[in-house]
Amino acid sequence: MRQHKLKIATVLLMALAACTKPALINETQEVQSGDWEFNDVKRFTHEVSDTLSPFNFYAQIRHSGNYEYQNLIIYFKTYFPNNTFIVDTIDCPMAEASGKWIGSGLGDLLDNQVMFKRNLQFPLAGTYNFEIQHAMRPDTIHEIYDVGLLIKSAYD
């Protein structure tokens, strides 16, 4: 009887895992030589048809342990299908006040995922364009190797 319950529980867990929706966007782009210039804007495009479900937005940053700041400030631009846009300024914490890195990884490279929009519904169906640009004081920041955008269901 106990084995039977265990088999049922296993099948239910597998079924629930199979129901997880894939991310709307999960894309990263390389930063040449780890030197991210202000004019090196990372662009992402996606066709959106679901205007009812809520989504969470994450900035994905890969950096080295030699990154010289505790945070990374980015501009996140959203271009809507009706030719309007908004710009958000996002402060991405990269290290705790003690200096311990927040991201995880192997060796000298760390991956950091920062949620910056929660439970957002897309207001219009159509093609959305997103841009990520660094907003730090120097024109070029060093030791940033990949920048990405993850948009996934708020229910995951």
C-alpha positions, 0 to 999 in steps of 0.5 A, spaced: 500 500 500 505 504 501 509 503 495 502 504 491 501 511 494 509 513 493 508 511 485 501 516 485 505 521 488 511 521 483 506 521 477 502 527 480 509 531 481 511 529 474 505 531 471 505 538 475 512 539 473 510 538 466 505 543 466 510 549 467 509 554 462 515 555 458 518 562 459 516 568 454 523 570 453 529 567 456 535 570 452 542 573 453 547 576 449 554 577 450 558 583 452 564 583 447 571 582 452 567 583 458 567 591 457 560 594 456 559 600 453 554 605 454 552 605 447 552 597 446 544 596 447 541 589 448 535 588 444 530 583 445 523 582 441 517 578 442 510 577 439 505 577 445 498 574 444 496 573 452 494 580 455 490 576 461 496 572 464 501 576 469 508 575 468 515 577 472 521 580 469 528 579 470 534 582 468 540 576 468 547 579 469 553 574 468 559 578 471 566 576 474 568 576 481 573 582 479 566 587 477 568 593 481 561 595 484 556 593 489 550 594 484 549 595 476 544 600 474 540 599 468 535 602 463 530 598 461 526 600 455 519 597 453 516 599 446 509 597 445 505 595 439 502 602 438 509 605 438 509 608 445 515 606 450 516 607 457 523 607 460 525 604 467 531 605 471 533 599 475 538 598 480 540 591 480 544 589 487 550 585 485 553 584 492 551 585 499 554 590 504 559 586 506 562 585 499 559 578 498 557 576 491 549 575 491 550 571 484 552 564 484 556 560 479 563 556 478 570 559 478 570 567 477 563 567 473 557 569 477 550 569 474 545 574 478 538 574 476 534 580 479 526 581 478 524 588 477 517 587 475 512 583 478 505 580 476 505 585 470 500 584 464 501 586 457 496 591 455 496 590 448 497 584 443 502 585 438 510 585 437 514 588 443 521 590 443 525 591 449 532 594 450 537 594 456 542 599 457 547 600 462 546 607 466 553 607 470 557 613 470 563 611 466 561 610 459 564 603 459 564 598 465 568 592 465 567 585 467 560 584 465 560 578 460 552 577 458 546 581 459 539 577 458 532 578 459 527 573 462 520 574 462 516 568 465 509 566 468 508 569 475 505 563 477 511 559 476 
